[in-house]
Amino acid sequence: MSRTRDNSLDYFPLDVDFFSDSRIRRLHGRFGSDGPMFLIYIFCRCYGGEGYYIEANDDFYEDAALDIGCTVEKIGLMLNYLLDKSLLDSTLFNTVKVLTSHGIQAQYQKSKKGCKRDIEVDETLWVLDEAKTEEFVKVCHSKNNSEKNGHFSGKKDDISGNYPQSKGNEIKENEMKEKERSLSVSNETDCRNDFRRVMEAWNDLGLAKVSRITSGSDRYKQLNRRLKDYGVDEVLRAIVNVSNSDFLMGRAGGNRPFEATFDWFIKPNNFQKVLDGNYANRRRGGEQQSSNPFLDLLEDEYGQK
């Protein structure tokens, strides 16, 4: 995939609402500032290199980790997330390890619109359909890429090409298997990230820390169920409610004040009450009044007050 002369851009615009986009906000919430930075990094590598795509080879992962200042493993996690959320084209990545998207290519041809010459692009890597492709963009057949990538095209009617029917079916079957594997890895990655975020938030409370959550354990099953039922954001909000409760934090006084444990927190009845704010500090007439959360504990444990 040799670079076509003058295909690159010197600069590209970034929408002013980039960081307020819900997908970017979730990306930032999951990976911190590294998430949006990595996506912008991909934009720069695409526009400053081939113009409308970049090859995701081994060097790409190592270069990205060095340039952004994180681990190669985190680059892999962030890339899986971008592909899973359709911020990048997963089909091209799974078949030929190329990163691009409809948005990247739409902006690329928009930036090239004032050129005095036509722009040639590789049909096997161009994902915009004919109706959305400008006239000055010439979608060309690439012999080298066709031999290397098996005549793959982002367009459905090109997928079988000149191959016999059996070969076309084999290609489609392999694509489906690769997509299923990618989704499985992505789902597992999302689960691990959610578990990590919850553990870190809990351990920041200063209560008894959680050192591990073993797959298949009761703790794992309980947390996994809370995450599936409520989502990671609601679980994190419940942990904030714990931090704001004197009773749950062991600040209520007495000889043996109660302190919430992680295993207590993730039990279904307890979690719902914490999320609903049943253990929140209450004030009446300027003096702190107790809602008697200890009676709630008795109800949780013994089914009665």
C-alpha positions as CSV (number, residue, x, y, z in Angstrom):
1,M,0.0,0.0,0.0
2,S,2.4,2.6,-1.2
3,R,1.6,6.3,-0.5
4,T,0.2,8.2,-3.4
5,R,2.1,11.5,-4.1
6,D,0.5,14.5,-2.5
7,N,-2.4,12.6,-1.1
8,S,-1.7,13.8,2.5
9,L,-3.2,16.9,4.1
10,D,-1.2,19.6,5.9
11,Y,-4.0,20.2,8.4
12,F,-7.6,19.3,9.0
13,P,-10.5,20.9,10.9
14,L,-11.9,19.6,14.2
15,D,-15.6,20.2,15.0
16,V,-16.0,22.6,17.9
17,D,-18.5,20.2,19.5
18,F,-16.0,17.3,19.3
19,F,-15.7,16.9,23.0
20,S,-19.4,17.3,23.7
21,D,-20.3,14.4,21.4
22,S,-21.8,11.6,23.5
23,R,-19.5,9.0,22.0
24,I,-16.4,11.0,22.8
25,R,-17.6,11.7,26.3
26,R,-18.1,8.0,26.9
27,L,-14.6,7.3,25.4
28,H,-13.1,9.9,27.8
29,G,-15.1,8.4,30.7
30,R,-13.7,4.9,30.0
31,F,-10.0,5.7,29.2
32,G,-9.5,9.2,30.5
33,S,-7.9,11.9,28.3
34,D,-5.9,9.1,26.5
35,G,-9.2,8.0,24.7
36,P,-10.0,11.2,22.8
37,M,-6.2,11.9,22.3
38,F,-5.8,8.5,20.6
39,L,-8.7,9.1,18.2
40,I,-7.2,12.5,17.2
41,Y,-3.9,10.8,16.9
42,I,-5.4,8.4,14.4
43,F,-6.9,11.4,12.5
44,C,-3.4,12.9,12.3
45,R,-1.8,9.7,11.1
46,C,-4.4,9.2,8.4
47,Y,-4.5,12.7,7.1
48,G,-0.8,13.3,7.4
49,G,0.1,9.9,5.8
50,E,-1.9,8.2,3.1
51,G,-4.6,10.8,3.4
52,Y,-7.6,8.7,4.1
53,Y,-6.4,5.6,6.0
54,I,-3.5,4.1,8.0
55,E,-2.2,0.6,8.3
56,A,-2.5,-0.8,11.9
57,N,0.7,-2.9,11.9
58,D,2.9,-3.7,14.9
59,D,4.8,-0.5,14.5
60,F,1.6,1.5,14.7
61,Y,0.8,0.1,18.2
62,E,4.3,0.8,19.5
63,D,4.5,4.3,17.9
64,A,1.0,5.2,19.3
65,A,2.0,4.1,22.8
66,L,5.2,6.2,22.7
67,D,3.5,9.3,21.2
68,I,0.6,9.3,23.6
69,G,2.5,8.1,26.6
70,C,0.6,4.9,27.6
71,T,1.1,1.2,27.2
72,V,0.7,-0.9,24.1
73,E,-2.0,-2.9,25.9
74,K,-4.0,0.3,26.5
75,I,-3.7,1.2,22.8
76,G,-5.2,-2.2,22.0
77,L,-8.1,-1.7,24.4
78,M,-8.8,1.7,23.1
79,L,-8.7,0.5,19.5
80,N,-11.1,-2.3,20.2
81,Y,-13.5,0.2,21.8
82,L,-13.3,2.6,18.8
83,L,-14.0,-0.4,16.4
84,D,-16.9,-1.7,18.6
85,K,-18.6,1.7,18.7
86,S,-18.2,2.2,15.0
87,L,-16.0,5.2,15.3
88,L,-13.6,3.3,13.0
89,D,-14.5,0.8,10.2
90,S,-14.3,-2.7,11.7
91,T,-14.7,-4.5,8.4
92,L,-11.5,-3.1,6.9
93,F,-9.6,-3.6,10.1
94,N,-10.6,-7.2,10.5
95,T,-9.7,-8.1,6.9
96,V,-6.7,-6.0,6.0
97,K,-5.7,-4.2,9.3
98,V,-6.5,-0.8,8.0
99,L,-7.9,2.1,10.1
100,T,-10.3,4.5,8.5
101,S,-14.0,5.5,8.7
102,H,-16.8,7.2,6.7
103,G,-16.2,10.4,8.6
104,I,-12.4,10.4,8.0
105,Q,-12.9,9.9,4.2
106,A,-15.7,12.4,4.0
107,Q,-13.5,15.0,5.6
108,Y,-10.6,14.0,3.4
109,Q,-12.4,14.6,0.2
110,K,-13.9,17.8,1.5
111,S,-10.4,19.1,2.3
112,K,-9.2,18.1,-1.2
113,K,-12.1,19.7,-3.0
114,G,-10.1,22.7,-4.1
115,C,-7.2,20.7,-5.7
116,K,-6.5,21.4,-9.3
117,R,-6.1,17.7,-10.1
118,D,-8.1,14.5,-9.5
119,I,-7.4,12.4,-6.4
120,E,-6.9,8.7,-6.8
121,V,-8.0,6.4,-4.1
122,D,-7.8,2.6,-3.7
123,E,-11.2,0.9,-4.3
124,T,-10.4,-1.8,-1.8
125,L,-9.9,0.8,1.0
126,W,-12.5,3.5,0.0
127,V,-15.7,3.0,2.2
128,L,-17.8,5.9,0.8
129,D,-20.4,4.7,-1.7
130,E,-20.6,6.2,-5.2
131,A,-23.4,8.7,-4.3
132,K,-21.2,10.2,-1.5
133,T,-18.0,10.2,-3.5
134,E,-17.1,13.5,-5.2
135,E,-16.4,13.6,-8.9
136,F,-12.8,14.6,-8.5
137,V,-12.1,11.5,-6.4
138,K,-11.2,8.7,-8.8
139,V,-11.7,5.2,-7.3
140,C,-9.0,3.1,-8.9
141,H,-8.4,-0.6,-9.0
142,S,-5.1,-1.6,-7.3
143,K,-3.6,-4.8,-8.6
144,N,-1.2,-5.1,-5.7
145,N,-3.8,-4.7,-3.1
146,S,-6.2,-7.0,-4.9
147,E,-3.7,-9.8,-4.8
148,K,-2.8,-9.1,-1.2
149,N,-6.3,-8.6,0.1
150,G,-8.3,-11.0,-2.0
151,H,-10.2,-8.5,-4.1
152,F,-11.9,-7.2,-0.9
153,S,-13.9,-4.1,-1.3
154,G,-16.0,-2.1,1.3
155,K,-18.8,-2.2,-1.3
156,K,-21.1,-5.3,-1.0
157,D,-21.3,-6.0,-4.8
158,D,-17.5,-6.2,-5.0
159,I,-17.1,-8.8,-2.3
160,S,-17.2,-11.9,-4.6
161,G,-15.3,-10.2,-7.4
162,N,-14.0,-12.7,-10.0
163,Y,-13.8,-15.6,-7.6
164,P,-15.9,-18.7,-7.9
165,Q,-19.0,-18.9,-5.7
166,S,-17.3,-21.3,-3.2
167,K,-14.4,-18.9,-2.8
168,G,-16.8,-16.0,-2.2
169,N,-18.7,-18.0,0.4
170,E,-15.4,-18.9,2.2
171,I,-14.4,-15.2,2.3
172,K,-17.8,-14.2,3.8
173,E,-17.6,-17.0,6.3
174,N,-14.1,-16.0,7.4
175,E,-15.3,-12.4,7.8
176,M,-18.2,-13.4,10.0
177,K,-16.0,-15.5,12.2
178,E,-13.5,-12.7,12.5
179,K,-16.3,-10.2,13.4
180,E,-17.7,-12.6,16.0
181,R,-14.2,-13.0,17.5
182,S,-13.7,-9.3,17.5
183,L,-17.0,-8.6,19.3
184,S,-16.3,-11.3,21.9
185,V,-12.9,-9.8,22.7
186,S,-14.4,-6.3,22.8
187,N,-17.1,-7.4,25.2
188,E,-14.6,-9.1,27.4
189,T,-12.5,-6.0,27.3
190,D,-15.4,-3.7,28.3
191,C,-16.3,-6.1,31.2
192,R,-12.7,-6.0,32.5
193,N,-12.6,-2.2,32.2
194,D,-15.9,-1.8,34.1
195,F,-14.7,-4.1,36.9
196,R,-11.4,-2.1,37.1
197,R,-13.2,1.2,37.4
198,V,-15.5,0.0,40.1
199,M,-12.6,-1.5,42.1
200,E,-10.6,1.7,41.8
201,A,-13.5,3.8,42.9
202,W,-14.3,1.6,45.9
203,N,-10.6,1.4,47.0
204,D,-10.5,5.2,46.9
205,L,-13.1,5.4,49.7
206,G,-10.6,4.4,52.4
207,L,-12.8,1.4,53.5
208,A,-11.6,-2.2,53.3
209,K,-10.0,-2.6,49.9
210,V,-10.8,-5.0,47.2
211,S,-7.6,-6.7,46.0
212,R,-9.1,-9.1,43.4
213,I,-12.4,-10.3,41.9
214,T,-11.9,-13.9,40.8
215,S,-13.9,-15.0,37.7
216,G,-16.7,-17.4,38.8
217,S,-16.7,-16.3,42.4
218,D,-19.8,-15.0,44.2
219,R,-18.3,-11.6,44.3
220,Y,-17.8,-11.7,40.5
221,K,-21.3,-12.9,39.9
222,Q,-22.9,-10.2,42.1
223,L,-20.9,-7.3,40.6
224,N,-21.4,-8.6,37.1
225,R,-25.2,-8.7,37.7
226,R,-25.3,-5.2,39.1
227,L,-23.3,-3.9,36.1
228,K,-25.7,-5.6,33.7
229,D,-28.8,-4.4,35.5
230,Y,-27.7,-0.8,36.1
231,G,-24.6,0.0,34.0
232,V,-21.2,1.1,35.3
233,D,-22.2,4.7,35.6
234,E,-24.9,3.9,38.1
235,V,-22.6,1.6,40.1
236,L,-20.1,4.4,40.3
237,R,-22.8,6.8,41.4
238,A,-23.8,4.4,44.2
239,I,-20.2,4.4,45.4
240,V,-20.3,8.2,45.6
241,N,-23.4,7.8,47.7
242,V,-21.4,5.5,50.1
243,S,-18.7,8.2,50.4
244,N,-21.3,10.8,51.4
245,S,-22.9,8.6,54.1
246,D,-21.4,8.9,57.6
247,F,-23.1,5.7,58.6
248,L,-21.7,3.6,55.7
249,M,-18.3,5.2,56.1
250,G,-18.1,4.3,59.8
251,R,-18.4,7.9,60.9
252,A,-21.7,7.6,62.7
253,G,-20.1,7.2,66.2
254,G,-20.6,4.6,68.8
255,N,-18.3,1.9,70.2
256,R,-18.5,-0.3,67.1
257,P,-19.6,1.8,64.2
258,F,-20.8,0.0,61.1
259,E,-18.6,0.2,58.0
260,A,-19.8,-1.0,54.6
261,T,-17.8,-3.7,52.8
262,F,-17.7,-4.3,49.1
263,D,-19.5,-7.6,49.4
264,W,-22.2,-6.0,51.4
265,F,-22.5,-3.2,48.9
266,I,-23.0,-5.4,45.8
267,K,-25.8,-7.4,47.3
268,P,-29.0,-6.6,45.4
269,N,-31.1,-5.2,48.3
270,N,-28.2,-3.2,49.8
271,F,-27.1,-1.8,46.4
272,Q,-30.6,-0.6,45.5
273,K,-31.0,1.2,48.9
274,V,-27.6,2.8,48.6
275,L,-28.4,4.0,45.0
276,D,-31.7,5.4,46.2
277,G,-30.0,7.4,48.9
278,N,-31.5,5.6,51.9
279,Y,-28.3,5.9,53.9
280,A,-27.7,9.6,53.1
281,N,-27.1,12.0,55.9
282,R,-30.2,14.0,56.8
283,R,-30.6,17.3,58.6
284,R,-33.7,18.7,60.3
285,G,-33.8,22.0,62.1
286,G,-30.1,22.5,61.7
287,E,-29.3,19.3,63.5
288,Q,-28.3,16.0,61.9
289,Q,-31.0,13.4,62.3
290,S,-30.6,9.7,61.7
291,S,-33.0,7.8,59.4
292,N,-32.0,4.8,61.5
293,P,-30.1,3.0,58.7
294,F,-29.2,0.3,61.2
295,L,-32.8,-1.0,61.0
296,D,-32.4,-1.2,57.3
297,L,-29.4,-3.4,57.8
298,L,-31.5,-5.7,60.0
299,E,-34.1,-5.9,57.3
300,D,-31.4,-6.7,54.7
301,E,-29.9,-9.5,56.8
302,Y,-33.0,-11.0,58.4
303,G,-35.9,-9.8,56.3
304,Q,-37.5,-7.9,59.3
305,K,-37.0,-4.6,61.2
